Amino acid sequence: MQADTRKILRTGLWIFGTGVTAVISIHLFFGGIGHQGPHTNSGWLALMVAMGCLPTGSLTLILAILKVFGDRRR
């Protein structure tokens, strides 16, 4: 695996992991989510972090995985 591929994969994992950690934090530490959203201000902040990190991390991971397969074909 090339160095740039490894860096993209690592970055995608960190971003996606941050989003997953934010979602888990909402449920464990910040009171969960009801029909009208999280119950605390910290819960709202964690929700915004999750909504930013999960899609970005997913797309970065997809890019990295496709790059790994592209590097194998060379």
SVG drawing of the C-alpha trace seen along z (x, -y; Angstrom):
<svg xmlns="http://www.w3.org/2000/svg" viewBox="-41 -24 45 30">
<polyline fill="none" stroke="black" stroke-width="0.4" points="0.0,0.0 1.3,-3.4 1.9,-6.1 -0.8,-8.4 -3.3,-5.6 -2.5,-4.8 -2.9,-8.4 -6.3,-8.7 -7.4,-5.5 -6.2,-6.6 -7.9,-10.0 -11.2,-8.4 -11.1,-6.1 -10.4,-9.0 -13.2,-11.1 -15.7,-8.2 -14.6,-7.1 -15.2,-10.6 -18.7,-10.5 -19.4,-7.1 -18.0,-8.3 -20.3,-11.3 -23.4,-9.1 -22.4,-6.8 -21.8,-9.9 -25.3,-11.2 -26.9,-8.0 -24.6,-7.3 -23.8,-10.7 -26.1,-13.3 -29.6,-11.9 -30.4,-10.3 -32.5,-11.6 -36.3,-12.1 -38.9,-13.1 -37.7,-16.7 -34.0,-16.0 -31.4,-15.6 -32.3,-16.6 -29.2,-18.7 -27.1,-21.4 -24.2,-19.0 -26.3,-16.4 -27.1,-18.9 -23.4,-19.6 -22.6,-15.9 -25.4,-15.5 -23.9,-18.2 -20.5,-16.6 -22.0,-13.2 -23.9,-14.7 -20.7,-16.3 -18.3,-13.4 -20.3,-10.3 -21.0,-11.3 -17.5,-12.8 -15.8,-9.8 -17.9,-7.4 -16.9,-9.1 -13.3,-9.3 -13.3,-5.6 -14.9,-4.7 -12.3,-6.7 -9.5,-5.0 -10.9,-1.5 -11.2,-2.2 -7.7,-3.6 -6.4,-0.4 -8.0,1.7 -6.6,-0.7 -3.2,-0.4 -3.4,3.4 -4.2,3.4 -0.9,1.5"/>
</svg>
